[in-house]
Amino acid sequence: MNHNYQKPNFIFIAINSFIETITCLLPGLILGHSLKWYSSTILLLALYIWLSNFFINLLRVAFKNRTELTNQLLAIKLALATLLIFLLFFKLGFNFTIIIILYEIYQLLVNLNFKKFLVHPQYTLMMSLFNGIIFNTIILALATNKFELSYLATFIFAYLIAMSSITTRQLYDYNGSWNKSKTILLKLVSFFATIGFLFWQNHLHQVSDWLFYSLSIGLVLILFCLKLITNPKKRELTLHFTSIILLVVYYLFK
């Protein structure tokens, strides 16, 4: 049997799990003392404990031959902790707009400084689908004790921008089965879906006419400019930066 592989750092895992547990307990204290919030906190804590045990067991296998799996698991746990922190910001009085902009800046910093520790950019896209559209909406609905359609709409808008600008290489690296024609089709569908989403928002009078045209033209210009950037890292950083700008405009003027 081959024992010549890197052993997982269980001290780091223990510290990481402890910090996440504390983070998980804080929302219950900030949200209130009702049975509803305490029960939600207990469920979140149980989820973290299960994830931590499951995480350690997977690490024992992952470190043998697939370190990228370990990075993906770390990213999932980090994303969950980040969402809880943003929930605290929201309950402390931070504007929802600021929280989303902070999230985009966080993604930008991740790609600048923590690329090797975290995951490939295409995994961030898949993570955004779950965390951005679904989990963030649920968390914010719990925080405000109501469901706001605008929360879901904003994350869909941000996700469609990401889908419109994804590269063939990113899709191929993720599952090894995408080809150029499929990627072009996906990009076209995502682009028209983004324009359609803005048109729907305009039809519901949630977005003014000038904002609809400004965002639509801005998206076209951004996608065109991204084509001129050949360096993949610079291209992705530019995408996150321009996404921040689009989100700021979308929030401030809608």
C-alpha positions in Angstrom: 0.0 0.0 0.0 1.3 3.4 -0.9 1.6 5.7 2.2 3.6 8.3 0.4 1.1 11.1 0.2 0.6 14.4 2.0 -1.3 14.1 5.2 -4.2 16.5 5.9 -3.5 19.3 8.4 -6.1 18.4 11.0 -5.1 21.3 13.3 -6.1 23.7 10.5 -9.3 21.8 9.9 -10.1 22.0 13.6 -9.5 25.7 13.8 -11.5 26.3 10.7 -14.4 24.3 11.9 -14.3 26.1 15.3 -14.4 29.5 13.7 -17.3 28.4 11.5 -19.2 27.1 14.5 -18.8 30.5 16.3 -19.9 32.2 13.1 -22.9 30.0 12.9 -23.9 30.9 16.5 -23.7 34.6 16.0 -26.8 35.0 13.7 -29.0 33.5 16.4 -27.8 36.1 18.9 -28.2 39.0 16.5 -31.5 38.0 14.9 -33.3 37.7 18.2 -34.2 35.4 21.1 -37.3 33.8 19.6 -37.7 30.1 19.3 -37.7 30.4 15.5 -34.3 32.0 15.3 -32.7 29.7 17.9 -34.1 26.6 16.1 -32.7 28.0 12.8 -29.3 28.5 14.5 -29.3 24.9 15.9 -30.1 23.6 12.4 -27.2 25.6 10.9 -24.9 24.4 13.7 -25.9 20.8 13.0 -25.2 21.3 9.3 -21.7 22.7 10.1 -20.9 19.8 12.4 -22.0 17.3 9.7 -20.1 19.1 7.0 -16.9 19.2 9.2 -17.0 15.4 9.9 -17.9 14.7 6.2 -15.1 17.2 5.2 -12.4 15.4 7.3 -13.4 12.0 5.9 -13.2 13.3 2.4 -9.9 14.9 3.0 -8.4 11.5 3.9 -9.2 10.3 0.4 -8.7 13.6 -1.4 -5.1 14.1 -0.3 -4.1 10.8 -1.7 -4.4 11.8 -5.4 -6.8 14.8 -5.8 -5.8 18.0 -4.1 -8.3 20.0 -6.2 -11.2 18.2 -4.4 -9.8 19.5 -1.1 -9.7 23.0 -2.5 -13.3 22.7 -3.6 -14.5 21.5 -0.2 -12.6 24.4 1.4 -14.2 26.8 -1.0 -17.7 25.5 -0.1 -17.1 25.9 3.6 -15.6 29.4 3.0 -18.6 30.4 0.9 -21.1 29.3 3.7 -19.1 31.2 6.3 -19.0 34.2 4.0 -22.8 34.1 3.6 -23.3 34.0 7.4 -21.0 37.0 7.8 -23.0 39.0 5.2 -26.1 38.0 7.1 -24.6 39.7 10.2 -23.8 42.8 8.1 -27.4 42.9 6.9 -28.8 42.7 10.5 -26.3 45.3 11.7 -27.8 47.8 9.3 -25.6 47.5 6.2 -27.5 48.3 3.0 -28.2 45.3 0.8 -26.5 47.0 -2.1 -23.3 47.4 -0.1 -23.3 43.7 0.8 -23.6 42.5 -2.8 -20.9 44.9 -3.9 -18.7 43.6 -1.0 -19.4 40.1 -2.3 -18.2 41.0 -5.8 -15.1 42.7 -4.4 -14.5 39.5 -2.3 -14.6 37.5 -5.5 -12.2 39.9 -7.1 -9.8 39.6 -4.3 -10.1 35.8 -4.3 -9.0 35.8 -7.9 -6.1 38.2 -7.2 -4.6 36.7 -4.1 -6.0 33.3 -3.2 -6.2 31.5 -6.6 -4.0 28.6 -5.6 -5.7 28.1 -2.3 -9.3 28.1 -3.6 -10.6 26.8 -6.8 -10.7 27.3 -10.6 -12.8 30.1 -11.8 -15.3 27.8 -13.5 -16.1 26.3 -10.1 -16.8 29.8 -8.8 -19.4 30.0 -11.5 -21.1 26.8 -10.3 -20.8 27.9 -6.7 -22.5 31.2 -7.7 -25.5 29.4 -9.2 -26.3 27.8 -5.8 -25.0 30.4 -3.3 -26.0 33.4 -5.3 -29.4 32.6 -6.6 -30.8 30.2 -4.0 -28.9 30.3 -0.7 -28.5 34.0 -0.5 -32.1 34.5 -1.2 -33.1 32.1 1.5 -30.8 33.7 4.0 -32.0 37.2 3.3 -35.6 36.1 3.4 -34.9 34.7 6.9 -33.1 37.9 7.9 -36.0 40.2 7.0 -38.7 37.6 7.9 -40.1 38.1 4.4 -39.3 37.2 0.8 -38.2 40.0 -1.5 -38.3 39.2 -5.2 -35.7 41.9 -5.8 -33.1 39.8 -4.0 -33.6 36.9 -6.3 -33.8 39.2 -9.4 -30.5 40.9 -8.6 -28.6 37.6 -8.2 -30.1 36.3 -11.4 -28.9 39.5 -13.1 -25.3 39.0 -11.8 -25.3 35.3 -12.7 -26.5 35.9 -16.3 -23.7 38.4 -16.7 -21.2 35.7 -15.6 -22.8 33.1 -17.9 -22.6 35.5 -20.9 -18.9 35.9 -20.5 -17.7 32.4 -19.7 -15.0 31.0 -21.9 -14.8 27.8 -23.8 -11.7 26.7 -21.8 -13.5 27.2 -18.5 -16.4 25.0 -19.5 -14.1 22.4 -20.9 -11.9 22.3 -17.8 -14.9 21.8 -15.6 -16.4 18.7 -17.1 -14.2 18.0 -20.2 -17.2 17.6 -22.5 -18.0 21.2 -23.8 -17.1 22.2 -27.3 -17.0 25.5 -29.0 -20.4 25.4 -30.6 -22.1 24.5 -27.3 -20.3 27.3 -25.6 -21.3 29.9 -28.2 -24.9 28.7 -27.9 -24.8 29.0 -24.1 -23.3 32.5 -24.3 -25.9 33.7 -26.8 -28.8 32.2 -24.7 -27.3 33.8 -21.5 -26.8 37.2 -23.3 -30.4 37.3 -24.6 -31.7 36.1 -21.3 -29.9 39.0 -19.6 -31.5 41.5 -22.0 -34.8 39.8 -21.6 -34.5 40.0 -17.8 -33.8 43.7 -18.0 -36.8 44.1 -20.4 -39.0 42.2 -18.0 -37.9 44.5 -15.1 -38.6 47.5 -17.3 -42.1 46.1 -18.1 -42.8 45.8 -14.4 -41.6 49.4 -13.9 -38.8 48.2 -11.6 -36.2 49.5 -14.1 -36.6 52.8 -15.9 -36.3 53.1 -19.7 -32.9 54.9 -19.6 -31.5 52.4 -17.1 -32.7 49.5 -19.3 -30.9 50.9 -22.4 -27.8 51.9 -20.4 -27.4 48.5 -18.8 -28.1 46.7 -22.1 -25.6 48.8 -24.1 -23.1 48.6 -21.2 -23.4 44.8 -21.3 -22.8 44.7 -25.0 -19.7 46.9 -24.7 -18.3 44.9 -21.8 -18.7 41.6 -23.6 -17.0 43.2 -26.7 -14.1 44.6 -24.7 -13.6 41.2 -22.9 -13.1 39.6 -26.3 -10.1 42.0 -26.8 -8.4 40.7 -23.6 -6.5 37.6 -24.4 -5.0 36.9 -20.9 -7.5 34.7 -19.1 -6.7 36.0 -15.6 -6.9 39.7 -16.7 -10.1 38.8 -18.5 -11.7 37.3 -15.4 -10.6 40.2 -13.1 -12.0 42.7 -15.6 -15.3 40.7 -15.6 -15.6 41.0 -11.8 -14.7 44.7 -11.9 -17.3 45.5 -14.6 -19.9 43.3 -12.7 -19.4 45.6 -9.7 -20.0 48.6 -11.8 -23.1 47.1 -13.4 -24.5 46.1 -10.0 -23.8 49.5 -8.5 -25.7 51.2 -11.4 -28.5 48.6 -11.2 -29.0 49.2 -7.4 -28.6 52.9 -7.3 -30.9 53.9 -10.1 -33.5 51.1 -10.4 
